[in-house]
Structures are given as structure tokens and as C-alpha cells.
Amino acid sequence: EPPDAGAGYRDFTRQQYQGVAAGSGLPYELLTGDLSDVSDRTLRVILNEFRRHCQQRQWHILIPQFCRKVRNAWADAALLAGVLTADEAREAKRVTWVPQGWAYIHPTQDVQAQQIAVEAGFTSRGRVITERGDDPEEIDAERAADEARETGLGLEEDDQAGTQPAE
């Protein structure tokens, strides 16, 4: 008959996980999935800080120390192999790095905040799209194609109910 784990075992285990989380740079709540003592606002702060931490690693370590070096080595090798011209190799090194975008924590509030920031001139629509991990030119082309298709079908945009047939 093994002895009981004791009343403090849960606290001991939580403390051990907190140490692992702190050492790995991962929030305890994300490491364990334990959201028992976390409000939605606190979780938002935790997620935003974790994202900021990840973005720092992406922009200060991963992209400059790995991605750029690999891309530059590829362009140099392609130039030496005669696959690219000098101008093409130079252009190939001019890359806009776009890490994977983050999912919205609260979609309605997040989109409204982005819209307000664009309208206030604090950021651009292109930057908002890029931060989501998408290509602004591709989004614009899709929007133009949608508009052309709707116009060709005689559909009018209605702000309240989506699209309605033209009368």
C-alpha cells in the first residue's frame, strides 16, 4: 500500500511545471493547458506577451541568422551556376520576410482595432494584411476579381445583408 501523494502534491507539480515553463520561455498556461485561475483578459495579456517574445525571436534570430543567410547563399550559388544574372541575384536577395500570422484572440475587437488604426493613419492596410501573414497584392487582386464578378452578375453590395441582386 503506497503512501498517499499528500495534500501538497498538486502545488508541487504546478511549481515544477512553472519552472519548466519559465526555463523554456513558454507561458505556464500554454505549456499545461491549465486555465483554471486565468480570466479572459489575463489570458489575452499572456498570449500577447508570448507572441511578442516569438516575434522577437523571429525578427532578431531566425530571419537574420538563418533565413537571410540561406537565401543569400542560394542566390550566390545560382549566380555562380549561371542560373541567375547579377541583377537577378541582387533582386533575389531583396526579400520581404513574412512569418506566419497569428490567429485573432477576439476577432471582432481585433479587426475593429486594426480598422481604427488604419483610419487614424497609425498603420497601413498593407501592413495589417502582411502581419496576418498574407500578401497585400494577392488580397487586392482577389478583391478586384470579386468586384468584377459581382458587377458582371449584376450584384450590388449591401452593407447590412451581404450581396443582393440588382433591381
C-alpha positions as semicolon CSV with decimal commas, in nm:
position;residue;x (nm);y (nm);z (nm)
1;E;0,000;0,000;0,000
2;P;0,190;0,306;-0,125
3;P;0,153;0,622;0,079
4;D;-0,084;0,899;-0,029
5;A;0,071;1,167;-0,252
6;G;-0,024;1,422;0,008
7;A;-0,227;1,740;0,004
8;G;0,060;1,945;-0,138
9;Y;0,131;1,731;-0,442
10;R;-0,082;1,945;-0,674
11;D;0,102;2,259;-0,567
12;F;0,437;2,081;-0,602
13;T;0,351;1,965;-0,955
14;R;0,230;2,313;-1,053
15;Q;0,555;2,464;-0,925
16;Q;0,758;2,215;-1,127
17;Y;0,564;2,298;-1,444
18;Q;0,608;2,668;-1,376
19;G;0,983;2,613;-1,360
20;V;0,980;2,424;-1,689
21;A;0,766;2,698;-1,847
22;A;0,996;2,974;-1,723
23;G;1,303;2,790;-1,846
24;S;1,157;2,730;-2,191
25;G;1,009;3,078;-2,235
26;L;0,662;2,929;-2,273
27;P;0,378;3,056;-2,052
28;Y;0,266;2,801;-1,793
29;E;-0,092;2,820;-1,923
30;L;0,016;2,730;-2,277
31;L;0,252;2,457;-2,160
32;T;-0,005;2,280;-1,946
33;G;-0,340;2,397;-2,079
34;D;-0,432;2,483;-1,719
35;L;-0,659;2,786;-1,745
36;S;-0,828;2,730;-1,410
37;D;-0,709;3,055;-1,247
38;V;-0,697;3,274;-1,560
39;S;-0,954;3,528;-1,675
40;D;-1,002;3,600;-2,045
41;R;-0,831;3,939;-2,009
42;T;-0,534;3,785;-1,831
43;L;-0,511;3,517;-2,099
44;R;-0,505;3,790;-2,364
45;V;-0,211;3,957;-2,188
46;I;-0,031;3,622;-2,159
47;L;-0,085;3,545;-2,529
48;N;0,020;3,893;-2,640
49;E;0,342;3,873;-2,437
50;F;0,414;3,526;-2,573
51;R;0,357;3,648;-2,929
52;R;0,588;3,944;-2,867
53;H;0,851;3,701;-2,740
54;C;0,810;3,482;-3,051
55;Q;0,826;3,781;-3,284
56;Q;1,149;3,896;-3,120
57;R;1,298;3,553;-3,184
58;Q;1,173;3,553;-3,544
59;W;1,296;3,902;-3,634
60;H;1,621;3,907;-3,433
61;I;1,739;3,546;-3,462
62;L;1,559;3,323;-3,709
63;I;1,529;3,562;-4,005
64;P;1,869;3,736;-3,991
65;Q;2,077;3,441;-3,874
66;F;1,912;3,165;-4,075
67;C;1,664;3,271;-4,343
68;R;1,870;3,558;-4,487
69;K;2,188;3,352;-4,490
70;V;2,021;3,061;-4,666
71;R;1,855;3,293;-4,920
72;N;2,183;3,478;-4,987
73;A;2,377;3,151;-5,025
74;W;2,112;3,025;-5,268
75;A;2,129;3,346;-5,475
76;D;2,510;3,334;-5,479
77;A;2,509;2,968;-5,586
78;A;2,252;3,039;-5,858
79;L;2,467;3,328;-5,982
80;L;2,781;3,113;-5,991
81;A;2,592;2,836;-6,171
82;G;2,476;3,085;-6,432
83;V;2,110;3,034;-6,348
84;L;2,069;3,399;-6,243
85;T;2,227;3,716;-6,374
86;A;2,397;3,957;-6,132
87;D;2,089;4,182;-6,132
88;E;1,858;3,885;-6,074
89;A;2,077;3,759;-5,788
90;R;2,072;4,104;-5,627
91;E;1,695;4,118;-5,663
92;A;1,662;3,764;-5,525
93;K;1,832;3,880;-5,204
94;R;1,572;4,156;-5,162
95;V;1,309;3,954;-4,979
96;T;1,021;4,071;-4,766
97;W;1,012;3,820;-4,485
98;V;0,661;3,746;-4,358
99;P;0,631;3,498;-4,072
100;Q;0,307;3,310;-4,026
101;G;0,031;3,540;-3,900
102;W;-0,133;3,489;-3,564
103;A;-0,498;3,394;-3,524
104;Y;-0,720;3,658;-3,369
105;I;-0,775;3,631;-2,996
106;H;-1,106;3,819;-3,018
107;P;-1,185;3,856;-3,390
108;T;-1,440;4,138;-3,365
109;Q;-1,231;4,355;-3,134
110;D;-0,904;4,278;-3,314
111;V;-1,040;4,366;-3,660
112;Q;-1,209;4,680;-3,531
113;A;-0,885;4,791;-3,364
114;Q;-0,693;4,735;-3,689
115;Q;-0,954;4,925;-3,888
116;I;-0,939;5,218;-3,645
117;A;-0,557;5,221;-3,660
118;V;-0,564;5,230;-4,042
119;E;-0,829;5,504;-4,050
120;A;-0,632;5,708;-3,792
121;G;-0,319;5,677;-4,003
122;F;-0,122;5,483;-3,740
123;T;-0,058;5,198;-3,982
124;S;-0,136;5,098;-4,337
125;R;-0,382;4,845;-4,472
126;G;-0,090;4,668;-4,641
127;R;0,094;4,633;-4,311
128;V;-0,215;4,491;-4,139
129;I;-0,252;4,233;-4,417
130;T;0,120;4,146;-4,406
131;E;0,111;4,100;-4,028
132;R;-0,167;3,847;-4,080
133;G;0,075;3,651;-4,297
134;D;-0,093;3,738;-4,627
135;D;0,023;3,920;-4,941
136;P;-0,147;4,261;-4,987
137;E;-0,116;4,240;-5,367
138;E;-0,285;3,900;-5,369
139;I;-0,565;4,025;-5,143
140;D;-0,616;4,331;-5,367
141;A;-0,629;4,112;-5,679
142;E;-0,885;3,883;-5,515
143;R;-1,097;4,181;-5,410
144;A;-1,084;4,324;-5,764
145;A;-1,181;3,986;-5,910
146;D;-1,472;3,958;-5,664
147;E;-1,591;4,308;-5,752
148;A;-1,566;4,240;-6,125
149;R;-1,758;3,913;-6,088
150;E;-2,030;4,083;-5,878
151;T;-2,060;4,366;-6,131
152;G;-2,078;4,117;-6,417
153;L;-2,357;3,929;-6,242
154;G;-2,546;4,248;-6,159
155;L;-2,500;4,211;-5,784
156;E;-2,488;4,517;-5,556
157;E;-2,316;4,524;-5,223
158;D;-2,546;4,584;-4,926
159;D;-2,364;4,674;-4,605
160;Q;-2,623;4,506;-4,385
161;A;-2,709;4,184;-4,564
162;G;-2,413;4,093;-4,786
163;T;-2,488;4,097;-5,158
164;Q;-2,832;4,139;-5,310
165;P;-2,946;4,109;-5,673
166;A;-2,975;4,445;-5,851
167;E;-3,328;4,566;-5,915
